[in-house]
């Protein structure tokens, strides 16, 4: 796997992370989903595309393997519910409380900024790799 493919895997993961954060922000005031259950905030879990154990051989020597980039491991419910007293709301329980997803707008916006920076870093790495590959081709043409 070359540097462009590794950066591309990072771009894919960060794009998905932005989608999940945007989904949480869009549903922060939703009391229920289409099936009637409460909306639970989501979190994207990412990790290396190749496990560390697989990268190492049985006798402790490193295998001649290339890095595989990153991947989305799962998207999981990452938060609970907060109760707000709204006795006139149609979804209020017998005590007058409505369950809303426990989404912090500040935390989600911070996550979006961090994710955008990671996305930009992957773009810069892709541009650098492209420039290095182009320079290598130019050197090859001259010889």
C-alpha positions as CSV (number, residue, x, y, z in Angstrom):
1,X,0.0,0.0,0.0
2,X,1.5,3.3,-1.0
3,X,1.3,6.7,0.8
4,X,-1.6,7.9,-1.4
5,X,-3.7,4.9,-0.4
6,X,-2.8,5.3,3.3
7,X,-3.9,8.9,3.2
8,X,-7.0,8.0,1.3
9,X,-8.0,5.6,4.0
10,X,-7.5,8.4,6.6
11,X,-9.7,10.7,4.5
12,X,-12.4,8.1,4.4
13,X,-12.4,7.6,8.2
14,X,-12.4,11.3,8.9
15,X,-15.3,11.9,6.4
16,X,-17.3,9.2,8.2
17,X,-16.5,10.8,11.6
18,X,-17.8,14.2,10.3
19,X,-21.0,12.5,9.1
20,X,-21.6,11.0,12.5
21,X,-20.9,14.3,14.3
22,X,-23.3,16.1,12.0
23,X,-25.9,13.4,12.5
24,X,-25.6,13.9,16.3
25,X,-26.0,17.7,16.0
26,X,-29.0,17.3,13.7
27,X,-30.7,15.0,16.2
28,X,-29.8,16.7,19.4
29,X,-33.4,17.8,19.9
30,X,-35.0,14.7,18.6
31,X,-37.2,12.8,21.1
32,X,-37.5,9.6,19.1
33,X,-36.5,7.9,15.8
34,X,-38.7,6.7,13.0
35,X,-39.3,3.4,14.9
36,X,-40.3,5.2,18.1
37,X,-37.1,4.5,20.1
38,X,-35.1,7.4,21.5
39,X,-32.2,8.6,19.4
40,X,-28.9,7.8,21.1
41,X,-25.8,9.8,20.2
42,X,-23.3,7.9,18.0
43,X,-19.5,7.6,18.1
44,X,-17.3,6.3,15.3
45,X,-14.6,3.8,16.4
46,X,-11.6,3.7,14.1
47,X,-8.4,1.8,14.2
48,X,-5.6,0.3,12.1
49,X,-6.6,-1.7,9.1
50,X,-4.1,-4.4,10.1
51,X,-3.8,-5.7,13.7
52,X,-0.5,-5.5,15.5
53,X,-0.5,-9.2,16.1
54,X,-0.8,-9.9,12.4
55,X,2.1,-7.5,11.7
56,X,4.4,-9.5,14.0
57,X,5.5,-13.1,13.4
58,X,5.3,-15.9,16.0
59,X,9.0,-15.6,16.9
60,X,8.9,-11.9,17.5
61,X,10.4,-10.7,14.2
62,X,8.6,-8.2,12.1
63,X,7.0,-9.5,9.0
64,X,7.9,-7.7,5.7
65,X,4.4,-6.2,5.5
66,X,3.4,-2.7,4.5
67,X,1.2,-0.4,6.5
68,X,-2.4,-0.8,5.7
69,X,-3.8,2.5,6.8
70,X,-6.9,2.9,9.0
71,X,-10.5,1.8,8.8
72,X,-13.8,2.3,10.5
73,X,-14.2,-0.4,13.1
74,X,-17.8,0.4,14.1
75,X,-20.3,3.1,14.8
76,X,-21.7,2.7,18.3
77,X,-24.2,4.4,20.5
78,X,-21.9,6.6,22.6
79,X,-24.1,8.4,25.0
80,X,-27.3,8.3,27.0
81,X,-30.4,10.4,27.4
82,X,-31.1,13.6,29.3
83,X,-34.5,14.3,30.8
84,X,-36.1,17.7,30.4
85,X,-39.3,18.7,32.3
86,X,-41.8,19.6,29.5
87,X,-45.2,18.3,30.7
88,X,-47.0,19.6,27.5
89,X,-44.7,17.8,25.1
90,X,-46.5,14.9,23.3
91,X,-43.6,12.6,24.2
92,X,-43.5,13.4,27.9
93,X,-43.8,10.5,30.3
94,X,-46.2,10.4,33.2
95,X,-44.0,12.6,35.3
96,X,-43.8,15.3,32.6
97,X,-40.2,14.5,31.5
98,X,-39.1,14.1,27.9
99,X,-36.0,12.1,27.0
100,X,-33.5,13.9,24.7
101,X,-30.2,12.6,23.4
102,X,-27.3,13.6,25.7
103,X,-25.5,15.5,22.9
104,X,-23.2,18.4,23.8
105,X,-23.1,21.0,21.0
106,X,-19.7,22.3,22.2
107,X,-18.2,18.8,22.2
108,X,-19.6,17.9,18.8
109,X,-18.4,21.2,17.3
110,X,-14.9,20.6,18.8
111,X,-14.9,17.1,17.3
112,X,-15.9,18.6,13.9
113,X,-12.9,21.0,14.1
114,X,-10.5,18.3,15.1
115,X,-11.8,16.0,12.4
116,X,-11.5,18.8,9.8
117,X,-7.9,19.3,10.8
118,X,-7.1,15.6,10.5
119,X,-8.8,15.6,7.1
120,X,-6.7,18.5,6.0
121,X,-3.5,16.8,7.2
122,X,-4.4,13.7,5.1
123,X,-4.9,16.0,2.1
124,X,-1.4,17.6,2.7
125,X,0.2,14.2,3.0
126,X,-1.5,13.1,-0.2
127,X,-0.2,16.2,-2.0
128,X,3.3,15.7,-0.6
129,X,3.3,12.0,-1.8
130,X,2.0,13.1,-5.2
131,X,4.8,15.6,-5.5
132,X,7.5,13.1,-4.4
133,X,6.2,10.5,-7.0
134,X,6.2,13.2,-9.7
135,X,9.7,14.2,-8.8
136,X,10.8,10.6,-9.0
137,X,9.3,10.2,-12.4
138,X,11.1,13.4,-13.6
139,X,14.4,12.0,-12.3
140,X,13.7,8.7,-14.1
141,X,13.0,10.5,-17.4
142,X,16.2,12.4,-17.2
143,X,18.4,9.3,-16.8
